[in-house]
Amino acid sequence: MTADQLEQYGHKEFEKLQKAHGEKLDERLRDTARMLDDLERKTPGLKQLLKSRGIGDNAMVANMLIAHAQIYHAPPGRSGAAG
């Protein structure tokens, strides 16, 4: 994809995330970013992988990362996957 196509793709996928997460999207994306920062310190290259070729812009990938961030940041003994 060209740079313009990647940008358009990213916007369309973000719209999907907005529909799926509504008002909680910003908070969930912040939590996901914190998780990715932690993982990047442990395993450099993850962020670059997600940026390459629009992988991180894919709504399905982003949803999986959001779900994992909820678990990652949950207090011990809780799944964090609730609403």
Secondary structure, DSSP 8 states (H G I E B T S, - for coil): --HHHHHHHHHHHHHHHHHHHGGGHHHHHHHHHHHHHHHHHHSTTHHHHHHGGGGGG-HHHHHHHHHHHHHHTS-TT------
